Amino acid sequence: MTDSPDGTVLALCRVHETARTMTGFGITGIDKRPVAGAVSVRTFGVFGDVQGDREHHGGPDQAVYAYSQEDADYWGRELGRDIPPGLFGENLRTQGVETTGAVIGQRWRVGRHLLLEVTNPRVPCATFAERMGERQWVRRFTEAGRVGVYFRVLRKGKVQAGDTITVEPAPAHGITVGRFFSHPTVADVHTLQALHDAGELTLSAHYGKYFRRILDNA
């Protein structure tokens, strides 16, 4: 007997066209659009995708970015415009499953084989703001707290629109990417660091700078 799915992949997206960043140095692959058929997802993400800045928006700890249709609908109402899959630079547009509410270290089974592990919240940047063309976009996106979620790939597999998503039981610490992004506490830092040190949780390298900032401002 198999587990009942929690959600669905509405669209699988990858880069449509690269562009120069605002500074003119380097490229961005934020222009992602849905693709038809099954595509392999590997250690560095969706096959054929481009990560222009692997330090901040890529690498194995941020290989796949997912954003929910529920949060996209919120922005559609707020902005009075359509938010099609891929507009936010996401690889997976999902339905019926929490993205911002995903617990750090939680695992998703997508399609028949792909296994993903929750790593980071998405942090908005100037490139994202340029793509959206909305006034004070970074501030608005930050204040709304509907940030979506990054994953690392634990087991590669092919994914396509219509695939099911099954969310495995959440780690007991209960700290979601949304909570850590919007309302992190010193206690959260100590909890996550202790779990990482004990080998019960694998944090991405990005958390080091987040932790220092939180502790410095405490």
Beta strands, then each sheet from edge to edge (+ up, - down):
strand 1: 7-15
strand 2: 19-20
strand 3: 27-28
strand 4: 32-34
strand 5: 39-42
strand 6: 45-46
strand 7: 64-68
strand 8: 92-95
strand 9: 107-110
strand 10: 114-121
strand 11: 149-155
strand 12: 157-159
strand 13: 164-167
sheet 1: 4+ 1- 8+ 7+ 11- 10+ 9- 13+
sheet 2: 2+ 3-
sheet 3: 6+ 5- 12+
end
